[in-house]
Amino acid sequence: MFFCRGERLWRRAERLTKLRSLIVLWIVFVLYPPAGIIAQSRGVYPLGMSALNSGITPEPGFTYSNQLLFYFRNQSKSNDGATLPADGSNSVLMDLNSFIWVGPWNILGGAHYSAFATLPFANNDLTSDIHGNISGGRGFADSYFVPFVLGWSGQRFSSRILYGVLAPTGSFSAGANNNVGSGYWTHAVSSGQTLSLGDGKTIALSAFEMYEHHTPQEGTGTHPGDTLDLDYSLVKTFALHDGFMRLQIGIVGYEQRQITAKTGSAITPDQSTERYAVNAMGLTSNVAIPRHNLNLGVKCLKEFANRATFQGFSLQVSAGVSF
């Protein structure tokens, strides 16, 4: 019996490896960098990653999730939203590896307790059309640990509340041009909700909210402003091949707002009064194969009407398997 279960796990891992190989090939052929500029601050949360099925808790047991997130920004926006002159591009490619455990018992009105850790690798680049590469770093980035998650599941409405901390495990040195980490800790309180609509519950409206509280940056003393994040989606589910596969298609978006001032000895009064804002909308598609506990998803989002930050687009590919 143990051998049979081990063989099933090995086959699932083999399928996931093949899926990841396809994802990487697809990323290489689809992504191409246009021209543009810049680099300013944003929150540390990778926008859009929790937009789909935000309130759903996985079944009890272990789940592994991998997300490849690509952000490309080629427009600089002023505090009033005007487009500033640009002469380069900024890009970030992240590989997020999440290990999720969901407990088998119910507490606090039927909630499932769970916890997870996300271990990321990142590659970032800032390039000027005139001066060439200005900065860039690659390697292990800041880790996200979430020791407390409670999830409630109902007939039509599911929700989660989470507390986590982003630890500065990525390399950072004040003044360096190859940093991968942020150089500060972030405490994050978040919540996700999913509402099923329609007679067959085939339409799902999801939202995910996070508040980021940042500590001062090591070596500079700069205190980044706190950030409020919002991911959302509206998708329609189609059952294919007699229920063997479920396909979700719909719209997806994200928002981000700086809530408090950025302060520090190197921050000017004008910089301290700025409040960055990010907006994006796009399309998403997600395929689930319940019999094999596999899922694969794609999101493509275009940013618009940003303020006091950069603007561009995001392409996100995800794969997951439950054991």
C-alpha positions, 0 to 999 in steps of 0.5 A: 500500500505504501509502495502504491501511494509512493508511485502515485506521488512520483507520477504526480511529481513527474507530471508537475515537472513536465508542466513546469518545463512547458511553462518555462518554454512558453515564458521564453518564447512569449516574453519580449522586452520593449523600451522604456525606463525607471525605478521607484518604490512599491510594496513588497507583495507580488500583485495579482498572485492571489486574485483567483479563488482567493477565499478557497482553502485547499483540502487537508494535506500538503500542496505545492504551488509554483508561480512564475511572475514577470513584471515589465515597466517602461513608463514613469508616472509622476505624483499627479499621474503624468507620464515622465520622460523615460529612457530605459526599462525595469523588469522583475522575474520571480519564481515563487515556491509555496509549501502549504499544509492544511490541518484535518480538524475544524476550529472556531466555527468550522474553520480549517487551520493552515500554514505555508511558506513561500521561498522565492528566487528573483531576477531584476534588471534596470536598463537605460537606453543611454547608459545600458545596464544600471542595476540588477540582481538575481538569486534567492529573495525575501521569504514569506512565512505565514504561520496563521491561516483560518479558512471557512467554507460554505455552500456559496461563500468561502473566506480566509484570514491570514497573518504573515511576515516577509523576512529579508532573506535576500541579499541586500547592501545599502548602495549596492546595484545588485540587491535581490532583497528589500533590506527590511521586514514586513508584517502582513495581515490579509484576507480572501473571499470567494462568492459562487454565483448562478444556479450551478455555482459556475461563476466565482467572484473573488477578492484578496486584500492585504495591508503591509506594515514595513519596518525601517530598511537596514543600513539606510534607516529609510522607513517605507510607507505602508501599503494596501493591496487588492487582487480580484477576479470574476471567472466562469467555470466550464466542466470538460470531458465529463468532469475530468477537467475544469476550465475557468476563464474571466477577468482579473485585476489588481490595485495598490495604494501607499497609505503612509509617508515614506520617511528617512534622512535621505528622503526629501519633503517632496518624496515624503508627500508622494503616494504611489498608486497602481491599477491593472486589469486583464484576462485569466485562464485556469485549468484544474484536473481534480482526479490528479489534484493538478492545476495550471493557470495563466494571467496577463494584466496591463497597468493603467493610471498609475501615480508616483511609480512605474507602469507596465504589464504583468504575465503570471503562470502558475502550477500546483499539485496536492498530495 
